[in-house]
Structure formats: structure tokens, C-alpha cells
Amino acid sequence: MKTALICNGPSQDQYVDLDYDYVMGCNIPQHPVDANVIIDRNVILYWAAMRESITAPCLFSVEAWRFADEIKFRKYILEHGKFLGLLPKPPEFYNAGHQAAETLIRNGATSIDIYGCDSYFEDTVESSTNKYVDDHNASSEKQRIKHWRINWERILLSHSDVTINFIRKSQ
């Protein structure tokens, strides 16, 4: 199954629909997706305030799902067919992109083109999600980038049977 994963970094603008079998997004997608991964409370809070901002069904971290209940938004998600399920508890420093990639692999992806994962190549945590929610923590940027890269390497090594391509902007 040929899939695309659209993360939130600047290179997501390289995404072109290449007749993928399935397209997954993260947080607040900037492109049409078949499904979306939400792991952060602040994304739930934004979605509750801006209900048309996320239109695809979603997979949720347990923390995000509990928060949706706390703010009385779970009913909306369920009534509008936006609940796909709960994500397994991730290793430390897994972001929405890691969770989405693992989900695609569990569901039969044979190839994944990953767009918007700029932190894999550059020392940046720039994210389109930051246009909508305050998620910038400069003091932890280097640590997050380091661990995100380690986690991508773990995914690549443990799923060598899946072709994973990181699509980046031309240099």
C-alpha cells in the first residue's frame, strides 16, 4: 500500500497527490487527508474552538482523548464521525509524525512518503501548527530534535521491509 504522511514542517508544501492509497496528517492538516493523528491537548482545544479546522477522522493519544472529555468536546467528535481510535502508548519523544508512521505501517503500508518532517534534516521545529496553537518551547528544541531523529532511525531500522522516503525541499 502506497501511503503519504504529511507532517507540519515547511516541506509539507512539497506534497503532491501521487495517487496514494492513503494519506495521513498530523495535528491541524494543511492538505486533505484520509485520517489525522492528534496527540496534544492544545490541538484539541483549538479544534473545539474552530470546529471546521479538522475535517478528517482522527486517531488520538489517550491524553488528548481524555482532554476532549474534560472540555466536553468528546461528544462532538463522536457525533461527527471523527473518532477512529486511540493510539498505543508511545515511546518517549514520539511526536504525531512518529505515531502516524507507525500506524500506517501497522495497517499495511509498504511505502511511506513523508512530507513536512524538516527536523530530520535541519535543526528546526518550525511547524504550521504554531500558526494556530502556542507550542513553541525554545529551551527544549535541541533535545526534541535529537530524540525525534533517534526515533525516526528506530522506525527505519525496525521496519526495513517498508520503503520510507523523507521528502524535503530542494537545496
N, C-alpha and C positions, 0 to 999 in steps of 0.2 A: 504494500500500500504506500503510495507516494504522498507524503504529507508536507505541510508547511507549518512553521511555528513563528508567529510574529511577536517578538518581544518589544520593549518600549524604547530602545535606544534609537539614535538618529538614523542608523542604516535601515530601519524599517521602511524608509521611503524607497528602498531598492526592491521592495516586494512587487511582484507582477504575478497575476494569476496564471500559472503554467499548467492549468488543468489538473490541479492537485485533487486527490481523492478526499482529503480532509484538511482543513485549516483551523489551527488553534491559536487563540490570542491570550494575552496576559493583561490583567488589571482593567484598564479602560481602553479597549482596542480602537485604533485609528483606521482600521480596514475591516471590511466584512469578514466574519469568521463563523465557522460552524459551532464552535464552543469556546469557552473562555475559562481561565483559571484566576481565582481570586483568593489570595492568602492574607491580605491585610485589612484590618479594621477600617482604616481611613478610606479605602476604596468603597467599602460597604456604606460608610457614612455619606460619601459623595453621591453614590448611586441612589440612596434613599432620598436625597435632596433633588437630584436630577434624574428622574426615573427613566427618561429616554436615552440616557448616556450609554447604557449597556443593553443590547438587544438580543444577544445570543444566550443560549442556556449555559450555565456555569457549574464548574466544579469548585468546591470551597474547602479551605483549610477548616479544621474543627474550630479554631479560634475565630475566624471570620464568620462562620455559621452561627456560633454562639452569640457573637456580637449582633448579628442580624436579628436574633431573637430579643436581645437586650433592648434594642431600639425599636422593636415592634415592626421590623421590616420583613421578617421571615414569611409572613402570610402573603405579602405581595409577591415575593419570589415564587412561592409555591403556586399561587393562583394564576400567575402569568407564565407558567411552564418554564421557569428559568433555573430550576434545580436539577442538575444532572447527577450529583452525588457528592460525597465527601472524599477528600484526598487522604491517602495514608500519611501517618506522621513522618515528616521528612527528616533527613539528617540535618545537623546544624549547618546554617548558612545556605540552605537551599532557598532560592528565590522562586518566583512564579514561573520563570522560564525553565528552570530545572524540573519543577513539578510537572509542567506541561509536557516537556520532552519525555519524561518517564511515563506519563500517561499515554502518550502516543505510542511508545514502544510496547507498553502492556497491551495495547489494543491492536497490535499487529502492524505497526509502521515498519516498512522495510527501508525507507529513506525519509530523512527529515531535512528540509532546507530551513535553516534558522536565520531569520532576519531580525535586526534590532538588538543584537547581543554584542554591542560595541565594547563592553568591558572585557570581553575575551581577548581583544587585540590592543586596546588602548586603556590608559589609566583614567577612565571616566565612568561615572554613574549617571550621566545625563539621561533623563527619561521623560517621555511625553506625559507620563502620569503626573509629573510635577507641575504641569500646567493646571491641574485640577485639584491636587491634594498636596499638602506640605509634607514631603517625605525626605527632605534633604537633611542629612546629618554629616556635615563635613568632617567631624572628628573620627568617624568610622569608615570613611570612603576607602582608604588604602586597605584596611583589614577586610572589608566586604569584597573588594575586587580580588584580593589574593585568594580568599576562600571560595569565591564564585568560580574562579579559574580552576582551582583544585577539584571542585565538584564537577565541572564540565569534563575534566580529564577522567575522573572516576566513571562518569557516564559513558564516555567514549571507550574506555578500556573494558567496562563490564558489558557493553553491547556492541562488540566488534562486528557482529553479524548485521548491524544496521548501518547504512550509509548516512552519516551526519555531516552536512555541509554548512559551515558558517558563512553567510553571505555578508560581505562588507562593502563599503563604498570604495571605489577605485582610488588608489593612492596617487 
